[in-house]
Amino acid sequence: MADRLTQLQDAVNSLADQFCNAIGVLQQCGPPASFSNIQTSINKDQPANPTEEYAQLFAALIARTAKDIDVLIDSLPSEESTAALQAASLYKLEEENHEAATCLEDVVYRGDMLLEKIQSALADIAQSQLKTRSGTHSQSLPDS
């Protein structure tokens, strides 16, 4: 995954693309301007363009991209974040990671012990069933 600065640059590039596309579509779909001395019949046969829909679509895209840019900027480290503060934060995260690893090892150990007990109990049950069945079969056979 890209780092935050690359994501920010991609978002700014996307915003620039959206602005260019919006201007291009609005120029293409916009009604022609009338000049006082020139009478033309350009675009009189064409149906009305959905300029309002395009305007709303591009406004929504531009607003969403601007919001994404704000979020990315807010997620960047502040100027107050020095190397010492970052190192302290990493050290704290390492300690938390070691504590979580120790807890996980304990839980896995207890799970293994429980699994062994369950397997032992299942083996005992299977043995008891085999003995019961073999005892039933030997009793049901008639003596010759």
Protein Blocks (a to p, Z undefined) as FASTA:
>chain_A
ZZfklmmmmmmmmmmmmmmmmmmmmmmmpccdddfklccfehklpccdfkklmmmmmmmm
mmmmmmmmmmmmmmpccfklcfklmmmmmmmmmmmmmmmmmmmmmmmmmmmmmmmmmmmm
mmmmmmmmmmmmmmmmmmmpccZZ
